[in-house]
């Protein structure tokens, strides 16, 4: 059972997505905020558990990526419901991040018929920054410096993932980053 714990955590995040949508659609911001924070923390937890106890798997990488896509989509929906000024006042920055993220998902699906699941170092750092930003947004309000840090990391991360999609002809989960892939190829 313990060897499946990271997958169970990712599965719980998948199940949390429709509940989060319902909370947002019915105006329950506090419940939405706390469940989103739990989902974001569980994203960190499943990866740490998988790495620390060598429980990583291809299925786990794909479940984690699917849960990431749903959680981030629902978070964007929650922002549009509870903090629409973020999208309105920062449309270009939000468009860059969301557009880059959609481009990575689309290219990966076209190229590999699945999400990339690269889990690069920059993607992990971006995920942590995004988690902090979302938690701060829903608990304390908009934090400009954290927003722009997250945007910068998101754009860099999407550019790296697009480069990896171009460099890797066959799908591989959990690559460290573009530098390591290029060094490996040399």
Secondary structure as the mmCIF struct_conf table of DSSP 4:
data_model
#
loop_
_struct_conf.conf_type_id
_struct_conf.id
_struct_conf.beg_label_comp_id
_struct_conf.beg_label_asym_id
_struct_conf.beg_label_seq_id
_struct_conf.end_label_comp_id
_struct_conf.end_label_asym_id
_struct_conf.end_label_seq_id
HELX_RH_3T_P HELX_RH_3T_P1 UNK A 2 UNK A 4
HELX_RH_AL_P HELX_RH_AL_P1 UNK A 5 UNK A 25
TURN_TY1_P TURN_TY1_P1 UNK A 26 UNK A 27
HELX_RH_AL_P HELX_RH_AL_P2 UNK A 29 UNK A 52
TURN_TY1_P TURN_TY1_P2 UNK A 53 UNK A 54
HELX_RH_AL_P HELX_RH_AL_P3 UNK A 58 UNK A 82
HELX_RH_AL_P HELX_RH_AL_P4 UNK A 84 UNK A 89
TURN_TY1_P TURN_TY1_P3 UNK A 90 UNK A 90
HELX_RH_AL_P HELX_RH_AL_P5 UNK A 91 UNK A 112
BEND BEND1 UNK A 113 UNK A 114
HELX_RH_AL_P HELX_RH_AL_P6 UNK A 121 UNK A 139
TURN_TY1_P TURN_TY1_P4 UNK A 140 UNK A 140
HELX_RH_AL_P HELX_RH_AL_P7 UNK A 144 UNK A 167
BEND BEND2 UNK A 169 UNK A 170
BEND BEND3 UNK A 173 UNK A 173
HELX_RH_AL_P HELX_RH_AL_P8 UNK A 178 UNK A 185
#
